[in-house]
């Protein structure tokens, strides 16, 4: 049995929970849109082609904001192809994913879906093959009330009211050589600056995200952010981060500690952003948008025997990177959400990539069912319960050795306090593969009351750490009651089983 002593204090807060931390991502890639959220003719589809079974799961998952339409896809996309009468829309080649894009689904369809799902839209513009003009025209089409060519075109296409999209990404991963329209930092920095200016001339209320590094291992990481912001600091509100993680060669110990890498990535970008702020004598802060993150098993993606490979035939909605997630992945995802929450003073937006089928918490089959993957649960609970203020957590945990990160804490945690509902929520992970963890949480400035929720996701009976939900066994991995949670003299006690993610919510009063 390992031990962890956690202390939280009412007065030691990180800030308000940025609700946009619980974002997701819908890309025109593989089966995320087509046969994911949209499948006309499916028994569960409504008259617009929206899959109601998937929509119900999305509502239960609770994303607050959804990035769209890409991803690598957006760097070759003409937004005009996706508006107007469906029968007039062109079939196109999508070079990013070697796919035929029918354009049966576009901006209007996404706006309708987003309203039904009750999510904010985060719209990306194409700064790969296109530039300032297409970007500002899209803002005009989407947000201008009427009386101009493009806003009237939107009205003619059935939307009298503007879409009022506030959040915009200035392209996608343009630091990456794989990206259509890949640029140097200086080229992109200038383009982002000018696109931002022109988009704001159309709608001064929008918020803009500049492209940061595609991952922390990029050779340009650090210098990219520095150069881009040296050009565009005044014009943008956020800089993006992307990161995907996987278990290497059965090294579960390191994989379970990958949030250490996420912490370092975030803190590195904060340092660079603040260095540019200081050198440029800027007064505002540029915040962070971690707008793609997840577990993604990328190893072997380019071999012929990979079912999720990009096949070199032109097809509509091919089956791409449909990773199946297990118990270990869910625990790791819980620690990523902890990392994001602990940095909620600077990370204001985060999008798990993606929402359905493509490396996603929700899976669906064409003409078939939809179900929750293991990673669904930490996200759903944290989105529902992380409210109010983020509390600093002082953690004194037993540690374990990892190949990649040296010694790491066995227990990982984040905490929030919602004064309005009078509840504290604790999100905990036990990274120990063999040992249970005895956890105590001392509450300072808060008097503990009733425990209102205690749930755990762990290895199910008869399973192992690789057990996953599948079409045939859709509920193999899920939440179960965490027994034995209680408070004594203002201290909460809980025992986490080996390899577990848990949520504990309790009533508190000031004092
Ligand atoms: O989410 C899958 C892909 O990963 C996105 O299209 C791209 O931005 C990233 O490299």
Boltz pocket constraint, residues with backbone or C-beta under 6 A from the ligand:
constraints:
  - pocket:
      binder: B
      contacts: [[A, 27], [A, 29], [A, 70], [A, 71], [A, 72], [A, 73], [A, 172], [A, 173], [A, 292], [A, 353], [A, 354]]
      max_distance: 6.0
